[in-house]
Amino acid sequence: MTERRISWLTLLIGLVAGILVALLRDRLWGAGLGIGAALAWLNFRWLRRGLDALVMASTAQAGKEKPAVPLLNYFGMLFRYGLIALAVYVIFEYLSVPLVSMVVGLCALGAATVVASVYEISRPVD
């Protein structure tokens, strides 16, 4: 449940911030915040999928002295960061969106994690 909350909060925080900045200050900066938040959301989804695969592989190998991690998991982790870096570069070069705005937009994942964590801590336990 918390993972789902972090996922939608990442998009919500980033897109609301992007819309506000676009309306009040600079359209390109607002676009950068929205793009960064979308990339952070995509990164989180891929990370969750990779960790789920890693847990399944380790569970299947329970009891083995030296469990093997599938090579595809390592490739997926590297590919994920490479793809995000490539997307940021292409958007920066061809659409002239400020690089810093996209990096700040990527921080939406951190903000969403903090908000979700505070909610979980403050929520009464049944």
C-alpha positions in Angstrom: 0.0 0.0 0.0 2.8 2.4 0.9 4.5 1.7 -2.5 1.3 2.6 -4.3 1.0 5.8 -2.2 4.6 6.8 -3.0 3.9 6.1 -6.7 0.9 8.4 -7.1 2.3 11.0 -4.7 5.4 11.3 -6.9 3.3 12.2 -9.9 0.9 14.4 -7.9 3.7 16.5 -6.2 5.7 16.9 -9.4 2.8 17.7 -11.6 1.2 20.2 -9.2 4.6 21.9 -8.7 5.1 22.0 -12.4 1.7 23.5 -13.2 2.2 26.1 -10.4 5.6 27.1 -11.7 4.4 27.2 -15.3 1.5 29.4 -14.4 3.3 31.7 -12.0 6.8 32.0 -13.4 8.3 30.1 -16.3 6.7 27.7 -18.7 9.9 25.8 -19.5 10.8 25.4 -15.8 7.3 24.0 -15.1 7.7 21.6 -18.0 11.0 20.5 -16.5 9.5 19.8 -13.1 6.7 17.8 -14.7 9.2 15.8 -16.9 11.5 15.2 -13.9 8.6 13.9 -11.8 7.4 11.6 -14.6 10.9 10.2 -14.9 11.2 9.8 -11.1 7.8 7.9 -11.2 9.1 5.7 -14.1 12.4 5.0 -12.2 10.4 4.0 -9.1 8.2 1.6 -11.0 11.3 0.0 -12.6 13.1 -0.2 -9.3 10.0 -1.9 -7.7 9.8 -4.4 -10.6 13.5 -5.2 -10.3 13.4 -5.7 -6.6 10.3 -7.9 -6.9 12.3 -10.1 -9.4 15.3 -10.2 -7.1 13.1 -11.3 -4.2 11.5 -14.0 -6.3 14.9 -15.3 -7.5 16.2 -15.4 -3.9 13.1 -17.1 -2.6 13.3 -19.8 -5.3 16.9 -20.4 -4.3 16.3 -20.6 -0.6 18.6 -23.1 1.1 21.4 -22.8 -1.5 24.8 -21.8 -0.1 25.6 -19.3 -2.8 22.4 -18.1 -4.5 22.8 -16.5 -8.0 21.3 -13.2 -9.0 20.1 -13.3 -12.6 22.3 -11.2 -14.8 19.2 -9.5 -16.3 18.6 -7.8 -13.0 22.0 -6.1 -13.1 21.4 -5.0 -16.7 18.0 -3.7 -15.8 19.4 -1.5 -13.0 22.1 0.0 -15.3 19.7 0.3 -18.2 17.2 2.2 -16.0 19.7 4.9 -15.1 21.1 5.1 -18.6 17.6 5.5 -20.1 16.8 8.3 -17.7 20.0 10.1 -18.4 19.4 9.8 -22.1 15.9 11.1 -21.8 17.1 14.1 -19.8 19.8 14.8 -22.3 17.5 14.7 -25.3 14.9 16.8 -23.6 17.6 19.3 -22.6 19.2 19.5 -26.0 16.1 19.5 -28.3 13.4 21.1 -26.2 15.6 23.6 -24.3 14.1 22.6 -21.0 16.4 23.7 -18.1 18.4 20.8 -16.8 18.1 22.0 -13.2 14.4 22.0 -13.4 14.3 18.3 -14.5 16.7 17.4 -11.7 14.5 19.2 -9.2 11.5 17.3 -10.7 13.3 14.0 -10.0 13.3 15.0 -6.3 9.5 14.6 -6.3 10.2 10.9 -5.5 12.0 11.9 -2.3 9.2 14.3 -1.4 6.6 11.7 -2.0 8.5 9.2 0.2 8.7 11.6 3.0 5.0 12.5 2.8 4.1 8.8 2.7 6.4 8.0 5.6 5.0 10.7 7.8 1.4 9.6 6.9 2.3 6.0 7.9 3.9 7.1 11.2 1.0 9.4 12.1 -1.7 7.0 11.2 -3.2 5.1 14.1 -2.6 1.4 14.1 -5.7 -0.8 14.2 
